[in-house]
Amino acid sequence: MTTDTLIAEPQISPETVAEHGLNEEEYQRILNALGREPNITELGIFSVMWSEHCSYKSSRLHLKKLPTTGPQVICGPGENAGVIDIGDGQAAIFKMESHNHPSYIEPYQGAATGVGGILRDVFTMGARPVANLNALRFGRPEHPKMKHLVKGVVAGIGGYGNCVGVPTVGGETNFHEAYDGNIIVNAMTVGVADANKIFYSAASGVGNPIVYVGSKTGRDGIHGATMASAEFDDDSDEKRPTVQVGDPFTEKLLIEACLELMASDAIVAIQDMGAAGLTSSSVEMATNGEVGIILDMDKVPCRETGMTAYEMMLSESQERMLMVLKPGREEMAEAIFRKWELDFAVIGEVTDSRRMVLTHKGETVCDIPLGPLADDAPLYDRPHLTQDEYKAHVAITELGDIPESTDIGADLLKMMASPALASRRWIWEQYDSQVGADTCQRSGGDAAVVRVHGTNKGLAITTDCTPRYCKADPVEGGKQAIAEAWRNLTAVGAKPLATTDCMNFGNPEKPHIMAQFVGCIEGMAEACEALDMPIVSGNVSLYNETTGADGVSHAILPTPAIGAVGLIEDLDKMMTIGFKDEGDILLVIGEPDNHLGQSVWLRQIHGQENGNPPKVDLATEKKNGDFVRELVASGRVNAVHDISDGGLAVAVAEMALNGDRGAHLYNNPGSISDEVRLFGEGQGRYVVSLSSEDEVDAVQTLAKERDVPAHVAGIVAGDSLEIYQTGDGSKISGHSVPLADLREASDSFFRDWMAD
């Protein structure tokens, strides 16, 4: 096909190029690749494929540093989702993605379509989705827009997940003023498939039909990927048309239709239409298969009249898939999709041209070589500060003298009532966590657990990240995000297997922001290697900054959200956090020496975000965690909870509330102050409960053999949390906090905030 057959278009102006998010150098690359000026359709295709959201042009150089392989990995990054072996001929398929900017602009649809998109990434590969999770970050509760955003996002997640029939079983929600103008909405889905029935996206077979299925194409979401790859300004209303609109009932039909067709041998390749819609799905399928593609835009099912090829290719309308079928299977496939009341259209075929060719109304409207669109897309090594330069730039104040607490009990109540630690029950009770009847643990514990249907094994799933640690020290923060996810899986008795990530950062063109990204990647990579938990899928969301009315650009905290999956071989040995029996004895696994820098106690009680975050000793982390899993497997412990935000006192309070039993906590005097021992956030630690002194002796003997610290910390007793200053139970300078007061504090934040 010659370029002179292309439909005539107005000359592309510099303003048009800029409006498409391309710089002068990138536009020159387009001219060189084509040997001519692009038309508007071709320019639009380049703009979305070269956006940060689709090309990872600022991040993929560093993403290569992450470990992505292992004996448990069937498919790592590069496909729609990661795939790991869970034994018995089965695989878990999972991924996490961002929908940040859309959720700020239109919180209900932004969050809802984030759930829909990540579901499609998973069932595209042949898995039935079994669990949804999310990781949410909001600004100050007192911000005038924040209540609206929280209500909308939570309603959107619940509205979509509940209707589509996939349980939402876990997640995390944090608040910090850095997210005032740019909230974070990360969605994760886990599915289960037969390991020998995984579907991939590489198109093949010259002449094979290319099929469009699902919903019709509309004008919603056009340039959504480009919008998600730029900083915000203070007025988001004008960007509302770039937000997609979801239909969970159609998604449910699409899941069932796709899985029914997947039971046959008709599918050669399959790809969901996510960011950049028909453009990204067709380009990725052709590129992965090293083939060409020709599409007839007249055959694309549209719900609006007069849509141009530009609009059809860039639309991000939801609930759509693209497939390559074996020849002669079209009629059978169409019958399945028509039965489920979904659109089905053969819109093109596979070619050997290594080009994308589009026709519309008898004219060729696009003819682009595929190499420049994908494999040869721009790749930037963005300047970044060294970690020493970054620490000097961010200028974290040294911790200095630790403030003294005048009332430990009052501090604990204030922390439990704060946005940082308050119960998220108001959120997760809006999610259907039980649909499918396989949920064994939902939100409120260390990790969610979902039964692998028809078996007695379970998948443990968690999302984790501590952004304040990442800002103070990106390397340690990156390590800690992986390590905490590993701990949470360990605490329920699961063997950690693999992770997905969602890298949420500010403007990568700023060297200090890029230093955050590079540092977090370094820490994550080190932790993944040490803990044998490779990253098999993920997403990068950059330019999470907002230019406010003051003209200053405000970036989010560096937020490398981690989603992790582990396997429980026998659900009869699954562990929970709630205290079980009166008289159970509490042990702390891990060193009692502690750390208050960047702690919740400092922030909530003293209004400080000072000091370095706690160090993560990965060898100790692995040793302690392996020991805890050994205890769980042996049936020696009755409850397990990792120690994280808020330290030992908060961990014990959460266990007490979950089990509705009080505890006596021995805060043995020594060189460490009450504040450090009770509220410090030193890593690699757990609280476990045991049923007798004999069990304590046996566990401490075993711990000594494993070179793992294990110290008696208290006893399950009464209906309050009693904090004693000695280990013999005598009430010397004790603090008593009734469970009823702890529960009221924990429940009060969301209840009162959402009351009007």
Secondary structure, DSSP 8 states (H G I E B T S, - for coil): --GGGB-------HHHHHHTT--HHHHHHHHHHHTS---HHHHHHHHHHTSHHHH-TTTHHHHTTS----TTEEE-TTSSSEEEE-STTEEEEEEEEE-HHHHHHSHHHHHHHHHHHHHHHHHTTT-EEEEEEEEEEE--TTSTTHHHHHHHHHHHHHHHHHHHT--EEEEEEEE-GGGTTS-EEEEEEEEEEETT--------STT-EEEEEES-B-STTTTHHHHTTS-B-S--GGGGGGS----HHHHHHHHHHHHHHHTTT-EEEEEE--TTHHHHHHHHHHHHHT-EEEEEGGGS-BSSTT--HHHHHH---SSEEEEEE-TT-HHHHHHHHHHTT-EEEEEEEEESSSEEEEEETTEEEEEEEHHHHTTTS---------HHHHHHHHT-----S----S-HHHHHHHHHTSTTTS--HHHHTTS---TTS-EEE-TTSSSEEEE-TTSS-EEEEEEE--HHHHHH-HHHHHHHHHHHHHHHHHHTT-EEEEEEEEEE-S-TTSHHHHHHHHHHHHHHHHHHHHHT--EEEEEEE---EEE-TTS-EEE---EEEEEEEEEES-GGG---SS--STT-EEEEES------TT-HHHHHHH----S------HHHHHHHHHHHHHHHHHT--SEEEE--TTHHHHHHHHHHHHHT--EEEE---SSS-HHHHHH---SS-EEEEES-HHHHHHHHHHHHHTT--EEEEEEE-TTEEEEESSSSS--SS-EEEEHHHHHHHHHHHHHHHT--
